[in-house]
Amino acid sequence: MIVFDFNHIEGCTQSFIHALLSKPIRDFRETAFNNLLYQNANQDVKKIISIVYRYMQESLDE
């Protein structure tokens, strides 16, 4: 399990989250989806993480 703690983070860009997550998701696929945990993320950050997850899932399905 890898925990990303977004405590005191007010916002981030989609490109940052994509850079953070894309390689582990490409390399480990379901293992990454099941073992990456996000703590203390506000609604804006959660929305961006969700967008990147959907994008990555779609790109892996192609």
C-alpha positions, 0 to 999 in steps of 0.5 A: 500500500502506498499512501499519498497524504494531501494534508495542507494541499489546497489544490494541484493540477491534473498534469501533476496527478497524471505525472504522479500516477501514470507510470505506476498504473501503466506498470502495475495496473490493477495492483496500483488501482487497488494499492494507492491510497489518498488521505486528506484530499479535499474535494478539488483534489479528489475530483482531479484524481478521479479524472486521471483514474478514468483517463488511465482506465480508458487508455489501458482498455484500448 
